[in-house]
Amino acid sequence: ATGAGDVILDGQGQRRVIDCPGAPAGEILIEGFTITGGYLDSGQGAGILIGSYALVMINNCQFIGNANQGFGGGAALDSNGSATFTGCDGPSAKTAQRSIT
């Protein structure tokens, strides 16, 4: 991705990489990371989970090698969560799912 940095956030094939729980804390910005190695046996969003009512902007990140048995290997949006992806790429960047919980 354009501007993806040298900082790698790695779930090491054992956990979700980023969890953005829903909260009225304002907008969350995630920018310039490689998000990789997220894995879940169940649930949603191995790379990143955007919780209910969370407002998240994800810019210039790469999603590589994130997988799970539920929704959204790269990213998942919980009900009423909101995310904007700009300049992101990688196979699992295209697998964002919205689930209803």
Legacy VTK file of the C-alpha trace (Angstrom):
# vtk DataFile Version 3.0
C-alpha trace
ASCII
DATASET POLYDATA
POINTS 101 float
0.000 0.000 0.000
1.155 3.525 -0.593
2.870 4.735 2.567
2.667 1.399 4.402
5.436 1.655 6.960
8.037 -0.653 8.331
5.957 -1.233 11.457
4.448 -4.717 11.402
1.599 -5.670 13.728
1.677 -9.481 13.880
-0.864 -11.771 15.539
1.625 -14.652 15.110
-1.174 -16.915 13.895
-2.648 -16.976 17.409
-4.875 -13.925 17.912
-6.663 -10.914 16.443
-4.186 -8.167 15.576
-6.258 -5.017 16.329
-9.483 -4.691 18.317
-11.330 -1.365 18.120
-14.163 -1.751 20.614
-17.196 0.404 20.180
-17.066 3.530 22.264
-18.073 7.163 21.948
-14.390 8.175 22.231
-14.286 9.792 18.801
-12.589 8.683 15.631
-9.701 6.180 15.633
-6.933 6.521 13.015
-4.799 3.527 12.007
-2.204 4.511 9.438
0.858 3.048 7.740
0.988 -0.440 9.270
1.337 -3.950 7.932
-1.334 -6.040 9.672
-0.478 -9.722 9.425
-0.743 -13.093 11.111
-4.192 -12.592 12.610
-6.004 -15.858 13.296
-9.204 -16.822 15.101
-10.812 -20.245 15.508
-14.176 -18.493 15.717
-15.509 -14.976 15.718
-14.838 -12.228 13.237
-12.066 -9.919 12.075
-8.731 -11.710 12.489
-6.799 -8.671 11.221
-9.015 -5.992 12.736
-12.429 -5.889 14.384
-14.332 -2.614 14.348
-16.869 -2.806 17.178
-20.359 -1.353 17.433
-20.420 2.432 17.082
-16.630 2.640 16.595
-15.532 5.185 13.959
-12.267 4.032 12.374
-10.156 5.402 9.512
-7.603 2.934 8.128
-5.099 4.558 5.774
-2.199 3.126 3.797
-2.114 -0.262 5.505
-1.339 -3.702 4.135
-3.388 -6.725 5.190
-1.443 -9.947 4.645
-2.083 -13.495 5.868
-5.036 -12.933 8.207
-7.554 -15.781 8.473
-10.354 -17.093 10.624
-13.274 -19.472 10.583
-15.882 -16.708 10.986
-16.408 -13.401 9.183
-13.741 -11.184 7.637
-10.216 -12.555 7.640
-8.724 -9.117 7.064
-11.374 -6.946 8.709
-14.878 -7.142 10.110
-17.375 -4.443 11.052
-19.688 -5.177 13.933
-23.241 -3.840 13.751
-23.273 -0.045 13.580
-19.465 0.165 13.317
-18.045 2.464 10.668
-14.727 2.217 8.828
-13.110 4.003 5.914
-10.280 2.206 4.104
-8.015 4.435 1.981
-4.916 3.240 0.125
-4.991 -0.228 1.716
-4.104 -3.411 -0.107
-3.296 -7.079 0.243
-5.427 -10.169 -0.270
-7.320 -9.845 2.988
-7.954 -6.090 2.639
-10.630 -7.106 0.150
-12.397 -9.451 2.593
-13.954 -6.950 4.982
-17.316 -8.201 6.153
-20.161 -6.665 8.079
-21.771 -8.967 10.559
-24.922 -8.556 12.587
-24.581 -9.434 16.255
LINES 1 102
101 0 1 2 3 4 5 6 7 8 9 10 11 12 13 14 15 16 17 18 19 20 21 22 23 24 25 26 27 28 29 30 31 32 33 34 35 36 37 38 39 40 41 42 43 44 45 46 47 48 49 50 51 52 53 54 55 56 57 58 59 60 61 62 63 64 65 66 67 68 69 70 71 72 73 74 75 76 77 78 79 80 81 82 83 84 85 86 87 88 89 90 91 92 93 94 95 96 97 98 99 100
